[in-house]
Amino acid sequence: MKIKQIYDKALAHGSYAIESNGQIALVDPGRDPQPYLDFAQEHNARIVAIFETHPHADFASSHLEFQQKHGADIYVNPKVGVTYDYKPLEHNDEVKIGGVTIKALFTPGHSPDHNSYLLIDEEGKEKAVFTGDSLFVGDVGRPDLREGAGNIKVNKKELAGMMYDTLNSVFNELEEDVVVYPAHGAGSLCGKNMSDDLYSTIGREKRENWAFQLKEKDRFIDSYLEGQSFIPKYFPYEVELNRKGLEPLEESLKKVPYLSNTDALEKGVVIVDVRDQARFKAGHIEGAINIPNSNDNDKFETWLGSIVGPEEQFYLVGDSKAELDNAVRRAAKIGYETNIKGAALLPKDNLAKDEPLDLQDFRQHPDQFTIVDIRNTSEVADGKFFKDAINIPLPELRERADEINGNKPIVVHCAGGYRSAAGASILAKQLKNKVYDLSEAINEFK
């Protein structure tokens, strides 16, 4: 038996491939099938089963592609209410894959239709549990994503009670040496206090995870509900997308139009410039939103789906075909490739330029600027960097820009400089004020 964790750092998403006797089961696979196909080829094995813990809100799954193109069976809790062919698994139901057994554990709390999957090896020993978004390393999955999405909609307080029961009547009963393999790590918005570690054990979680320490149900519920982060615009859409299943990746990518130039861009359609901040400031299309796609640390997918709604079409622009290809593929990881109206290379001339902020003048006369703090509400709760700053979180900025009044020039900041590029470009498009991006210089003011 072999287990491989396939980790997508940009989405903080962990999926798993389990091989036994030439057969492979996948747990919560991401949109791109290639890493799993590579694993199958490496072990001369065949992918025969996909185990979905629940319809994920933060990434698009390839489960339907593996069913349609490779004949794999999809296993999921029947409460999910999917529209594709599947094999239902309820609490304690078992499936044999090669020489191992995968046992479903009903673990609601993050969602009301959530299964975890207990792996029992060839000798009958419980080896690992794939916990999806129920149990993380150091945390548990947030309970507020299914109030308005999915086949079953449940209020967050009721889900919080379910999570308490899951911890104490399901996970607490497992052997302490059972390895915990979650669907997410630090940086995911599906929890609030995740460890940087990508796996753990039941024993360690019982000792160290805050959720196991709160023995009184009411106290657990109160603590669980407080301090959750914002919900990106695309999360409810993603739940429905995964309940239906997506078109195979490569076939869908071929439908994305590539335009010969930007002259054909339709007015009124959102333009997303995927270049880094320096290149954007040196020259960009007037009104474009800068969401940099530079590396796996930039969370391009999350911010694209937080700023641009799932009902909106948008253009992608960049400096090279390779840059655009990468951005299109990353958009597809959240199922947004169908929203791309076109991808185009930027022209060399007639571009708008951003004037740099005079930092010395800003330090000496901060009162002469309107300072906009676009960090999340939970971040600002720990304190502002500027006493009189207006806090409007980035995901809400397009809708709330008119709350910024007055004739002063605007300085936009976040926590480290990445988000402020998007924020400044949004306000520059929507307001008449002069807008400056404080960018990484924010670190001098903390």
C-alpha positions in Angstrom: 0.0 0.0 0.0 1.2 3.5 -0.9 -0.2 6.9 0.1 0.8 10.1 -1.7 -0.3 13.6 -0.6 -0.6 15.9 -3.6 -0.5 19.5 -2.3 -1.5 22.6 -4.1 0.2 25.4 -2.2 -1.7 28.3 -3.9 -5.1 26.9 -2.7 -3.6 25.2 0.4 -5.4 22.1 -0.8 -4.3 18.5 0.0 -5.6 15.6 -2.0 -4.5 12.0 -1.8 -3.7 9.0 -4.0 -3.9 5.5 -2.4 -2.4 2.5 -4.3 -3.0 -1.2 -3.4 -2.5 -4.2 -5.7 -2.6 -2.2 -8.9 -5.7 -0.2 -8.0 -5.8 3.5 -7.0 -8.3 5.5 -5.0 -8.2 9.3 -5.0 -9.6 11.5 -2.2 -10.7 15.0 -3.0 -8.7 15.5 -6.3 -8.1 19.0 -7.6 -9.1 20.1 -11.1 -5.9 19.1 -12.9 -5.9 15.3 -13.4 -2.2 15.1 -14.4 -0.6 14.6 -10.9 -2.9 11.7 -10.3 -2.3 10.2 -13.7 1.5 10.5 -13.2 1.1 8.6 -9.9 -0.8 5.9 -11.6 1.8 5.6 -14.4 4.6 5.5 -11.8 3.0 2.6 -10.0 1.7 0.8 -13.1 -1.8 1.0 -11.6 -5.3 2.1 -12.5 -7.4 4.8 -10.9 -10.7 3.0 -10.0 -12.3 5.2 -7.3 -12.8 8.8 -6.3 -13.9 9.5 -2.7 -15.4 13.0 -2.3 -15.6 14.1 1.3 -18.2 16.8 0.4 -18.8 19.4 -2.3 -15.9 21.8 -1.8 -16.3 25.5 -1.8 -12.8 26.6 -2.6 -11.6 24.5 -5.5 -13.1 22.6 -8.5 -12.8 18.8 -8.4 -11.9 16.5 -11.3 -14.1 13.6 -10.0 -16.4 13.7 -13.0 -13.5 13.7 -15.4 -12.1 10.5 -13.8 -15.5 8.9 -14.1 -16.0 9.9 -17.7 -12.5 9.3 -19.1 -11.1 6.6 -16.9 -14.2 4.7 -15.7 -13.6 5.4 -12.0 -16.5 5.1 -9.5 -17.4 8.2 -7.5 -18.2 7.7 -3.8 -20.0 10.4 -1.8 -22.5 10.8 0.9 -26.0 10.7 -0.6 -27.0 13.9 1.3 -24.8 15.8 -1.1 -27.5 15.5 -3.8 -25.3 15.2 -6.8 -26.5 15.1 -10.4 -24.0 12.6 -11.8 -23.9 8.8 -11.3 -22.3 7.9 -8.0 -22.1 5.2 -5.3 -23.6 6.3 -2.0 -21.6 5.8 1.2 -23.1 6.3 4.6 -21.6 5.9 8.1 -19.6 2.7 8.5 -20.1 1.6 4.8 -17.0 0.0 3.4 -15.3 -0.3 0.0 -12.5 -2.6 -1.0 -9.7 -1.1 -3.1 -7.0 -3.7 -4.0 -6.1 -5.2 -0.6 -7.2 -2.3 1.6 -10.6 -1.2 2.9 -11.9 2.3 2.9 -14.6 2.9 5.6 -16.9 5.9 5.4 -17.3 8.0 8.6 -20.2 10.5 8.7 -18.5 13.7 10.0 -20.9 16.7 9.7 -20.0 20.1 11.0 -18.2 21.9 8.3 -21.0 20.8 6.0 -24.1 18.7 6.8 -23.2 16.1 4.1 -19.6 15.4 5.0 -17.9 12.1 5.0 -14.3 11.3 6.2 -12.7 8.1 5.0 -10.9 5.6 7.3 -8.1 3.6 5.6 -7.7 0.0 6.9 -4.6 -1.8 5.6 -4.2 -5.4 4.3 -3.8 -6.7 7.9 -7.0 -5.0 9.1 -5.3 -2.2 11.0 -6.7 1.3 10.9 -3.8 3.3 9.4 -5.1 6.8 8.3 -8.2 8.9 8.1 -8.8 11.4 5.3 -10.7 14.1 7.1 -11.6 16.5 4.3 -12.7 19.8 5.8 -13.9 18.4 9.1 -10.6 17.9 11.1 -7.5 19.9 10.2 -4.1 20.0 11.9 -4.8 22.3 14.8 -8.3 23.3 13.8 -11.7 22.2 12.4 -13.5 23.3 9.2 -15.5 26.5 9.5 -19.3 26.0 9.9 -20.7 29.1 8.0 -20.3 28.1 4.3 -23.4 26.1 3.9 -26.1 28.5 5.1 -26.8 29.5 1.5 -25.4 26.8 -0.7 -25.7 23.1 -1.4 -28.4 20.5 -1.5 -29.0 20.9 2.3 -28.7 24.4 3.8 -28.1 24.5 7.6 -27.5 27.4 9.8 -24.0 27.7 11.2 -25.0 27.3 14.9 -26.6 23.9 14.1 -23.5 22.9 12.1 -21.4 23.9 15.1 -23.3 21.5 17.3 -22.8 18.8 14.7 -19.0 19.4 14.7 -18.9 19.0 18.5 -20.7 15.7 18.1 -18.3 14.6 15.3 -15.2 15.3 17.3 -16.5 13.6 20.4 -18.4 10.6 19.0 -16.4 9.9 15.8 -12.8 11.1 15.8 -12.3 10.7 19.6 -13.1 7.0 19.1 -10.2 6.3 16.7 -6.8 4.9 17.7 -4.3 7.6 18.7 -1.7 6.5 16.0 -4.2 6.8 13.1 -2.7 9.4 10.7 -4.8 12.5 10.0 -4.7 13.6 6.4 -6.8 16.8 5.9 -7.9 18.6 2.7 -6.4 21.9 3.7 -3.4 23.4 5.4 -2.4 26.9 6.7 -3.6 29.7 4.3 -6.9 28.1 3.5 -10.1 30.1 4.2 -11.9 26.9 5.2 -10.5 27.2 8.8 -9.1 29.9 11.1 -6.2 28.4 13.0 -4.6 25.7 10.9 -1.0 24.5 11.5 1.7 24.7 8.9 2.0 20.9 9.2 0.3 19.0 6.5 -0.6 15.8 8.4 -0.9 14.7 12.1 -2.2 11.9 14.2 -5.5 11.5 16.1 -3.5 11.4 19.4 -1.7 14.7 18.7 -5.0 16.4 17.7 -6.6 15.2 20.9 -3.8 16.8 22.9 -3.1 20.0 20.9 -6.1 20.9 18.8 -8.2 23.6 20.5 -11.4 22.0 19.4 -10.8 18.9 21.5 -10.0 20.9 24.6 -13.5 22.5 24.9 -15.6 19.9 26.6 -18.7 21.9 27.2 -20.8 22.0 24.0 -22.1 25.6 24.4 -18.6 26.9 25.0 -17.3 25.0 22.0 -20.1 26.4 19.8 -19.4 30.0 20.9 -15.7 29.7 20.3 -16.1 27.9 17.0 -18.4 30.6 15.6 -16.3 33.6 16.4 -13.5 35.0 14.4 -14.2 33.3 11.0 -12.7 35.0 8.0 -14.7 36.5 5.0 -16.4 34.2 2.5 -15.1 34.8 -1.1 -17.7 35.5 -3.7 -17.1 32.2 -5.5 -17.5 29.8 -2.6 -21.3 29.2 -2.9 -20.9 28.9 -6.6 -18.2 26.3 -6.2 -20.3 24.1 -4.0 -22.9 23.9 -6.8 -20.3 23.4 -9.4 -18.8 20.4 -7.6 -22.3 18.9 -7.0 -22.8 18.9 -10.8 -19.2 18.1 -11.9 -17.1 19.9 -14.4 -16.1 19.3 -18.0 -12.6 17.7 -18.5 -9.9 20.3 -17.9 -8.1 20.3 -21.3 -11.4 20.3 -23.3 -12.6 23.3 -21.3 -9.3 25.2 -21.7 -9.5 24.8 -25.5 -12.7 26.9 -25.5 -11.0 30.0 -23.9 -10.6 32.6 -26.6 -7.2 34.1 -27.2 -7.4 37.6 -28.8 -4.9 39.0 -31.3 -4.9 42.4 -29.5 -6.7 44.4 -26.8 -8.5 46.6 -29.4 -11.4 44.1 -29.4 -12.0 44.3 -25.6 -15.6 45.1 -25.0 -16.3 48.1 -22.8 -17.8 47.5 -19.4 -16.3 44.0 -19.0 -13.8 43.6 -16.2 -10.1 43.5 -17.2 -7.8 41.5 -15.0 -4.1 42.3 -15.4 -2.1 39.3 -14.2 1.4 40.9 -14.2 3.3 41.8 -11.1 2.8 45.2 -9.4 5.9 46.9 -10.9 5.0 46.1 -14.5 1.4 47.1 -13.9 2.4 50.5 -12.5 4.8 51.1 -15.3 1.9 50.8 -17.9 -1.5 49.3 -18.0 -4.9 49.5 -19.6 -7.0 52.3 -18.0 -9.5 50.7 -15.6 -7.8 47.3 -15.3 -7.7 45.5 -12.0 -4.3 44.2 -11.0 -4.4 40.7 -9.5 -0.8 39.5 -9.8 -0.1 35.9 -10.9 3.6 35.6 -10.0 4.0 32.4 -7.9 2.2 30.0 -5.7 2.4 32.3 -2.7 0.2 35.0 -4.3 -3.2 33.3 -3.9 -4.2 34.4 -7.4 -7.2 31.9 -7.5 -8.6 33.0 -4.2 -8.4 36.7 -4.9 -9.7 36.3 -8.5 -12.8 34.5 -7.0 -13.1 37.1 -4.2 -13.0 40.2 -6.4 -14.7 39.0 -9.5 -18.1 37.4 -9.0 -19.0 34.0 -10.5 -21.7 35.6 -12.6 -19.2 38.0 -14.3 -17.2 37.7 -17.5 -13.7 39.1 -17.5 -10.7 39.5 -19.7 -7.1 38.4 -18.8 -4.2 40.5 -20.0 -0.5 40.0 -19.7 2.9 40.4 -21.4 3.4 36.9 -22.8 1.4 33.8 -24.0 3.0 31.8 -21.3 1.9 34.2 -18.6 -1.7 34.1 -20.0 -1.7 30.3 -20.2 -0.7 30.1 -16.6 -3.4 32.5 -15.5 -6.0 30.7 -17.5 -5.0 27.3 -15.9 -5.1 28.9 -12.4 -8.5 30.4 -13.1 -9.7 26.9 -14.1 -8.7 25.5 -10.7 -11.8 27.3 -9.4 -13.9 26.7 -12.5 -13.6 30.3 -13.7 -12.2 29.4 -17.2 -15.7 29.5 -18.6 -16.0 33.2 -17.4 -13.0 34.3 -19.4 -14.3 36.4 -22.4 -10.8 36.5 -23.8 -7.0 36.5 -23.1 -4.9 39.1 -24.8 -1.3 40.4 -24.9 -0.9 44.0 -23.8 0.2 46.6 -26.4 3.5 48.5 -25.9 2.0 52.0 -26.3 -0.9 54.1 -25.0 -0.9 52.6 -21.5 -1.7 54.4 -18.3 1.0 54.8 -15.7 0.8 55.0 -11.9 2.5 57.9 -10.2 4.6 56.7 -7.2 3.7 57.8 -3.7 6.1 60.4 -2.2 6.8 58.4 1.0 8.5 61.2 2.8 5.5 63.5 2.2 3.1 60.8 3.3 5.1 60.2 6.6 5.1 63.9 7.4 1.5 64.7 6.4 -0.6 61.5 6.6 -3.6 63.7 7.5 -3.5 65.1 3.9 -4.4 61.7 2.5 -7.5 59.4 2.9 -6.0 56.1 4.0 -7.9 52.9 3.1 -7.1 49.7 4.9 -8.3 46.8 2.8 -7.4 44.0 5.2 -10.1 41.7 6.5 -12.2 42.7 9.5 -10.5 40.0 11.6 -7.1 41.4 10.8 -8.1 44.9 11.7 -9.5 43.7 15.0 -5.9 43.3 16.1 -5.3 47.0 15.5 -4.9 49.5 12.7 -1.6 50.7 11.3 -3.1 54.2 10.9 -5.6 55.6 13.4 -7.9 57.3 11.0 -7.8 54.7 8.2 -11.1 53.6 6.6 -11.4 49.8 6.7 -13.1 48.2 3.6 -12.0 44.6 3.0 -10.7 44.0 -0.5 -13.5 41.5 -1.4 -16.1 44.3 -0.7 -14.2 47.2 -2.2 -15.8 47.2 -5.7 -19.2 47.4 -4.1 -18.3 49.9 -1.3 -16.0 52.3 -3.1 -18.5 55.2 -2.9 -18.1 55.1 0.9 -14.8 56.9 0.4 -15.7 60.6 0.4 -13.7 63.8 0.0 -11.2 65.3 -2.4 -8.0 64.1 -0.7 -5.7 61.7 -2.6 -6.1 58.1 -1.4 -3.4 55.7 -0.1 -4.4 52.0 -0.1 -2.6 49.5 2.1 -3.0 45.8 3.2 -0.8 43.7 5.4 2.1 43.0 3.1 1.7 44.7 -0.3 0.0 42.0 -2.5 -3.6 42.9 -2.0 -3.1 46.7 -2.1 -2.2 46.3 -5.8 -5.7 45.1 -6.5 -7.3 47.5 -4.1 -5.5 50.6 -5.6 -6.4 49.6 -9.1 -10.1 49.1 -8.2 -10.3 52.6 -6.6 -8.4 54.2 -9.4 -11.1 52.9 -11.8 -14.1 53.8 -9.7 -13.1 57.2 -8.1 -11.9 60.5 -9.4 -9.3 60.9 -6.6 -5.7 60.3 -7.1 -4.9 56.8 -5.8 -1.6 55.5 -4.5 -0.6 52.0 -3.6 1.5 51.9 -0.4 2.6 48.3 -1.4 5.4 46.8 0.6 6.2 50.1 2.2 3.5 49.3 4.7 6.1 47.3 6.6 7.7 50.5 7.6 4.6 51.7 9.3 3.6 48.6 11.3 
